[in-house]
Amino acid sequence: MILRILIYGFLAYLAIRFIFGFLIPVIRTTRQVRRQFEDARNRMQDQMQDTYSQSTPRQKSASPAATQGDYIDFEEIRE
């Protein structure tokens, strides 16, 4: 009878130590890491939206050299 109570008490002690010493800290850490990843992702999306909204598409203007006819830029020459 006393041995059974001691065994149950010891098992309860181990269960409580497992729950409060391992399980709860792992759950808290997991939530914190998820929250940090979510915040980082949201910041990145905000930065990308700001970058795209601030930049305007560039339009190429015809340069005088391009309108002369035979002139080709050096970068465009291919063999």
DSSP file (Angstrom, degrees, kcal/mol; ACC not computed):
  #  RESIDUE AA STRUCTURE BP1 BP2  ACC     N-H-->O    O-->H-N    N-H-->O    O-->H-N    TCO  KAPPA ALPHA  PHI   PSI    X-CA   Y-CA   Z-CA
    1    1 A M     >        0   0    0      0, 0.0     4,-1.8     0, 0.0     5,-0.1   0.000 360.0 360.0 360.0 -51.8    0.0    0.0    0.0
    2    2 A I  H  >  +     0   0    0      1,-0.2     4,-2.4     2,-0.2     5,-0.2   0.876 360.0  54.4 -67.7 -37.3    2.7    2.5    1.0
    3    3 A L  H  > S+     0   0    0      1,-0.2     4,-2.4     2,-0.2    -1,-0.2   0.900 106.7  51.3 -62.9 -40.3    4.9    1.3   -1.8
    4    4 A R  H  > S+     0   0    0      2,-0.2     4,-2.6     1,-0.2    -1,-0.2   0.904 110.4  48.8 -63.1 -42.8    2.1    1.9   -4.3
    5    5 A I  H  X S+     0   0    0     -4,-1.8     4,-2.6     2,-0.2    -2,-0.2   0.897 111.5  50.1 -65.0 -41.0    1.6    5.5   -3.0
    6    6 A L  H  X S+     0   0    0     -4,-2.4     4,-2.5     2,-0.2    -2,-0.2   0.905 111.4  48.2 -64.1 -41.4    5.4    6.1   -3.3
    7    7 A I  H  X S+     0   0    0     -4,-2.4     4,-2.6     2,-0.2    -2,-0.2   0.939 113.9  46.2 -64.5 -46.9    5.5    4.8   -6.9
    8    8 A Y  H  X S+     0   0    0     -4,-2.6     4,-2.5     1,-0.2    -2,-0.2   0.890 113.2  50.5 -63.2 -39.1    2.5    6.9   -7.9
    9    9 A G  H  X S+     0   0    0     -4,-2.6     4,-2.4     2,-0.2    -1,-0.2   0.912 111.1  47.9 -63.8 -43.0    4.0    9.9   -6.1
   10   10 A F  H  X S+     0   0    0     -4,-2.5     4,-2.4     2,-0.2    -2,-0.2   0.902 112.4  48.9 -65.2 -41.6    7.3    9.4   -7.9
   11   11 A L  H  X S+     0   0    0     -4,-2.6     4,-2.5     2,-0.2    -2,-0.2   0.896 111.4  49.8 -65.0 -39.8    5.6    9.0  -11.3
   12   12 A A  H  X S+     0   0    0     -4,-2.5     4,-2.6     2,-0.2    -2,-0.2   0.910 110.1  51.3 -63.8 -41.3    3.6   12.2  -10.6
   13   13 A Y  H  X S+     0   0    0     -4,-2.4     4,-2.5     2,-0.2    -2,-0.2   0.923 111.2  47.3 -60.8 -45.2    6.8   14.0   -9.7
   14   14 A L  H  X S+     0   0    0     -4,-2.4     4,-2.4     2,-0.2    -2,-0.2   0.901 111.9  50.5 -63.7 -40.8    8.4   12.8  -13.0
   15   15 A A  H  X S+     0   0    0     -4,-2.5     4,-2.6     2,-0.2    -2,-0.2   0.920 111.7  47.3 -63.9 -43.2    5.4   13.9  -15.0
   16   16 A I  H  X S+     0   0    0     -4,-2.6     4,-2.7     2,-0.2     5,-0.4   0.910 112.5  49.3 -65.6 -42.0    5.3   17.4  -13.4
   17   17 A R  H  X S+     0   0    0     -4,-2.5     4,-2.1    -5,-0.2     5,-0.3   0.902 112.6  48.5 -63.2 -40.2    9.1   17.8  -14.0
   18   18 A F  H  X>S+     0   0    0     -4,-2.4     5,-2.3     3,-0.2     4,-1.7   0.932 114.9  44.6 -64.5 -45.8    8.6   16.7  -17.6
   19   19 A I  I  <>S+     0   0    0     -4,-2.6     5,-2.6     3,-0.2    -2,-0.2   0.959 124.6  31.0 -65.2 -51.9    5.7   19.1  -18.2
   20   20 A F  I  <5S+     0   0    0     -4,-2.7    -1,-0.2    -5,-0.2    -2,-0.2   0.740 125.4  43.5 -83.1 -23.6    7.2   22.2  -16.5
   21   21 A G  I  <5S+     0   0    0     -4,-2.1    -3,-0.2    -5,-0.4    -1,-0.2   0.719 134.1   4.7 -93.9 -22.9   10.8   21.5  -17.2
   22   22 A F  I  X5S+     0   0    0     -4,-1.7     4,-2.0    -5,-0.3    -3,-0.2   0.698 123.5  49.4-126.0 -54.9   10.6   20.4  -20.8
   23   23 A L  I  ><S+     0   0    0     -5,-2.3     4,-2.2     1,-0.2    -3,-0.2   0.926 111.8  45.2 -65.8 -49.6    7.2   20.6  -22.5
   24   24 A I  H  ><S+     0   0    0     -5,-2.6     4,-2.6     1,-0.2     5,-0.2   0.923 113.6  49.3 -65.1 -44.8    6.2   24.1  -21.5
   25   25 A P  H  > S+     0   0    0      0, 0.0     4,-2.5     0, 0.0    -1,-0.2   0.892 111.3  50.8 -61.4 -36.3    9.6   25.7  -22.4
   26   26 A V  H  X S+     0   0    0     -4,-2.0     4,-2.4     2,-0.2    -2,-0.2   0.917 111.3  47.8 -65.8 -42.0    9.5   24.0  -25.8
   27   27 A I  H  X S+     0   0    0     -4,-2.2     4,-2.2     2,-0.2    -1,-0.2   0.923 113.1  48.0 -64.4 -44.3    6.0   25.2  -26.5
   28   28 A R  H  X S+     0   0    0     -4,-2.6     4,-2.3     1,-0.2    -2,-0.2   0.920 112.9  48.1 -62.4 -44.3    7.0   28.8  -25.5
   29   29 A T  H  X S+     0   0    0     -4,-2.5     4,-2.6     2,-0.2     5,-0.2   0.900 110.3  52.0 -64.4 -41.2   10.1   28.8  -27.6
   30   30 A T  H  X S+     0   0    0     -4,-2.4     4,-2.4     1,-0.2    -1,-0.2   0.923 111.0  47.3 -61.7 -44.9    8.2   27.4  -30.6
   31   31 A R  H  X S+     0   0    0     -4,-2.2     4,-2.4     1,-0.2    -2,-0.2   0.907 112.5  49.9 -62.5 -42.1    5.6   30.2  -30.4
   32   32 A Q  H  X S+     0   0    0     -4,-2.3     4,-2.4     2,-0.2    -2,-0.2   0.915 111.4  47.7 -64.8 -43.6    8.3   32.8  -30.0
   33   33 A V  H  X S+     0   0    0     -4,-2.6     4,-2.5     2,-0.2     5,-0.2   0.916 112.2  49.8 -65.1 -42.7   10.3   31.6  -33.0
   34   34 A R  H  X S+     0   0    0     -4,-2.4     4,-2.5    -5,-0.2    -1,-0.2   0.918 111.0  49.7 -60.4 -43.0    7.1   31.4  -35.1
   35   35 A R  H  X S+     0   0    0     -4,-2.4     4,-2.5     1,-0.2    -2,-0.2   0.899 110.8  49.6 -63.4 -40.9    6.2   35.0  -34.1
   36   36 A Q  H  X S+     0   0    0     -4,-2.4     4,-2.5     2,-0.2    -1,-0.2   0.906 111.7  47.9 -66.7 -40.4    9.7   36.2  -35.0
   37   37 A F  H  X S+     0   0    0     -4,-2.5     4,-2.6     2,-0.2    -2,-0.2   0.911 112.1  50.3 -64.7 -41.1    9.6   34.5  -38.4
   38   38 A E  H  X S+     0   0    0     -4,-2.5     4,-2.5     2,-0.2    -2,-0.2   0.919 111.7  47.8 -61.9 -44.4    6.2   36.0  -39.0
   39   39 A D  H  X S+     0   0    0     -4,-2.5     4,-2.5     2,-0.2    -2,-0.2   0.913 112.4  48.9 -63.2 -43.0    7.4   39.5  -38.0
   40   40 A A  H  X S+     0   0    0     -4,-2.5     4,-2.3     2,-0.2    -2,-0.2   0.910 111.9  49.0 -64.1 -41.9   10.5   39.2  -40.2
   41   41 A R  H  X S+     0   0    0     -4,-2.6     4,-2.4     2,-0.2    -2,-0.2   0.911 111.6  49.1 -63.8 -42.2    8.3   38.0  -43.2
   42   42 A N  H  X S+     0   0    0     -4,-2.5     4,-2.4     2,-0.2    -2,-0.2   0.906 110.9  50.0 -65.0 -40.7    5.9   40.9  -42.7
   43   43 A R  H  X S+     0   0    0     -4,-2.5     4,-2.4     2,-0.2    -1,-0.2   0.908 110.9  49.8 -62.7 -41.1    8.8   43.4  -42.5
   44   44 A M  H  X S+     0   0    0     -4,-2.3     4,-2.4     2,-0.2    -2,-0.2   0.913 110.9  48.8 -64.9 -42.1   10.2   42.0  -45.7
   45   45 A Q  H  X S+     0   0    0     -4,-2.4     4,-2.5     2,-0.2    -2,-0.2   0.905 111.2  50.3 -63.7 -40.5    6.9   42.2  -47.5
   46   46 A D  H  X S+     0   0    0     -4,-2.4     4,-2.5     2,-0.2    -2,-0.2   0.909 111.2  48.7 -63.3 -41.7    6.4   45.8  -46.3
   47   47 A Q  H  X S+     0   0    0     -4,-2.4     4,-2.5     2,-0.2    -2,-0.2   0.905 111.4  49.5 -65.0 -40.6    9.9   46.7  -47.6
   48   48 A M  H  X S+     0   0    0     -4,-2.4     4,-2.4     2,-0.2    -2,-0.2   0.912 111.9  48.1 -65.1 -41.7    9.2   45.1  -50.9
   49   49 A Q  H  X S+     0   0    0     -4,-2.5     4,-2.4     2,-0.2    -2,-0.2   0.905 112.6  49.0 -65.4 -40.5    5.9   46.9  -51.3
   50   50 A D  H  X S+     0   0    0     -4,-2.5     4,-2.0     2,-0.2    -2,-0.2   0.907 111.4  50.0 -64.1 -41.1    7.6   50.2  -50.3
   51   51 A T  H  X S+     0   0    0     -4,-2.5     4,-1.9     1,-0.2    -2,-0.2   0.928 114.3  43.4 -64.0 -45.6   10.4   49.6  -52.8
   52   52 A Y  H  < S+     0   0    0     -4,-2.4    -1,-0.2     1,-0.2    -2,-0.2   0.846 114.3  49.8 -71.1 -33.3    8.0   48.8  -55.7
   53   53 A S  H  < S+     0   0    0     -4,-2.4    -1,-0.2    -5,-0.2    -2,-0.2   0.819 113.5  46.1 -75.9 -28.4    5.6   51.7  -54.8
   54   54 A Q  H  < S+     0   0    0     -4,-2.0     2,-0.3    -5,-0.2    -2,-0.2   0.829  99.7  77.3 -81.5 -32.9    8.5   54.2  -54.7
   55   55 A S     <  -     0   0    0     -4,-1.9     3,-0.0    -5,-0.2     0, 0.0  -0.568  67.7-155.5 -81.3 140.3   10.2   53.2  -57.9
   56   56 A T        -     0   0    0     -2,-0.3     2,-0.1     1,-0.0    -3,-0.0  -0.882  29.8 -98.5-111.5 146.9    8.7   54.3  -61.2
   57   57 A P        -     0   0    0      0, 0.0     2,-0.3     0, 0.0    -1,-0.0  -0.428  39.5-126.9 -65.6 134.1    9.3   52.4  -64.4
   58   58 A R        -     0   0    0     -2,-0.1     2,-0.5     1,-0.0    -3,-0.0  -0.635  17.0-150.2 -83.6 135.8   12.0   54.0  -66.5
   59   59 A Q        -     0   0    0     -2,-0.3     2,-0.4     0, 0.0    -1,-0.0  -0.906  16.7-125.5-106.6 133.8   11.2   54.9  -70.0
   60   60 A K        -     0   0    0     -2,-0.5     2,-0.4     3,-0.0     0, 0.0  -0.601  21.1-151.6 -77.6 130.8   14.0   54.8  -72.6
   61   61 A S        -     0   0    0     -2,-0.4     2,-0.5     1,-0.0    -1,-0.0  -0.796  28.0-103.4 -98.6 147.6   14.3   58.0  -74.5
   62   62 A A        -     0   0    0     -2,-0.4    -1,-0.0     2,-0.0     5,-0.0  -0.552  36.9-142.8 -72.4 121.9   15.7   57.9  -77.9
   63   63 A S     >  -     0   0    0     -2,-0.5     4,-1.2     1,-0.1     3,-0.4  -0.502  18.8-117.6 -82.1 154.9   19.3   59.0  -77.8
   64   64 A P  H  > S+     0   0    0      0, 0.0     4,-0.5     0, 0.0     3,-0.2   0.855 114.6  55.7 -60.8 -33.1   20.7   61.1  -80.7
   65   65 A A  H >4 S+     0   0    0      1,-0.2     3,-0.7     2,-0.2     6,-0.4   0.854 104.5  52.7 -68.7 -32.9   23.2   58.4  -81.5
   66   66 A A  H >4 S+     0   0    0     -3,-0.4     3,-0.5     1,-0.2    -1,-0.2   0.768 105.6  54.6 -74.3 -23.8   20.5   55.8  -81.9
   67   67 A T  H 3< S+     0   0    0     -4,-1.2    -1,-0.2    -3,-0.2    -2,-0.2   0.592  89.6  77.2 -84.8  -9.5   18.6   57.9  -84.4
   68   68 A Q  T << S-     0   0    0     -3,-0.7     2,-0.7    -4,-0.5    -1,-0.2   0.707  95.4-132.7 -76.9 -19.0   21.5   58.3  -86.7
   69   69 A G  S <  S+     0   0    0     -3,-0.5    -1,-0.1    -4,-0.4    -4,-0.0  -0.635  82.8  48.8 115.7 -79.3   21.1   54.8  -88.1
   70   70 A D  S    S+     0   0    0     -2,-0.7     2,-0.3     2,-0.0    -1,-0.1   0.544  79.2 109.8 -85.8  -7.8   24.3   52.7  -88.3
   71   71 A Y        -     0   0    0     -6,-0.4     2,-0.4    -5,-0.0    -2,-0.2  -0.527  44.3-175.7 -75.3 130.0   25.7   53.3  -84.8
   72   72 A I        -     0   0    0     -2,-0.3     5,-0.1     5,-0.0    -2,-0.0  -0.993  28.3-114.8-125.7 132.3   25.5   50.2  -82.5
   73   73 A D    >>  -     0   0    0     -2,-0.4     3,-0.9     1,-0.1     4,-0.5  -0.306  25.7-119.7 -62.2 149.1   26.4   50.2  -78.9
   74   74 A F  G >4 S+     0   0    0      1,-0.3     3,-1.0     2,-0.2    -1,-0.1   0.850 111.3  56.7 -59.9 -36.8   29.5   48.1  -78.0
   75   75 A E  G 34 S+     0   0    0      1,-0.2    -1,-0.3     3,-0.0    -2,-0.0   0.753 102.5  55.9 -69.6 -22.3   27.5   45.9  -75.6
   76   76 A E  G <4 S+     0   0    0     -3,-0.9     2,-0.4     2,-0.0    -1,-0.2   0.584  80.5 104.7 -87.5  -9.0   25.0   45.0  -78.3
   77   77 A I    <<  +     0   0    0     -3,-1.0     2,-0.4    -4,-0.5    -3,-0.0  -0.595  47.7 175.4 -76.5 125.8   27.6   43.6  -80.8
   78   78 A R              0   0    0     -2,-0.4    -2,-0.0     1,-0.1    -3,-0.0  -0.977 360.0 360.0-132.3 146.0   27.5   39.8  -80.8
   79   79 A E              0   0    0     -2,-0.4    -1,-0.1     0, 0.0    -2,-0.0   0.426 360.0 360.0-100.1 360.0   29.3   37.4  -83.0
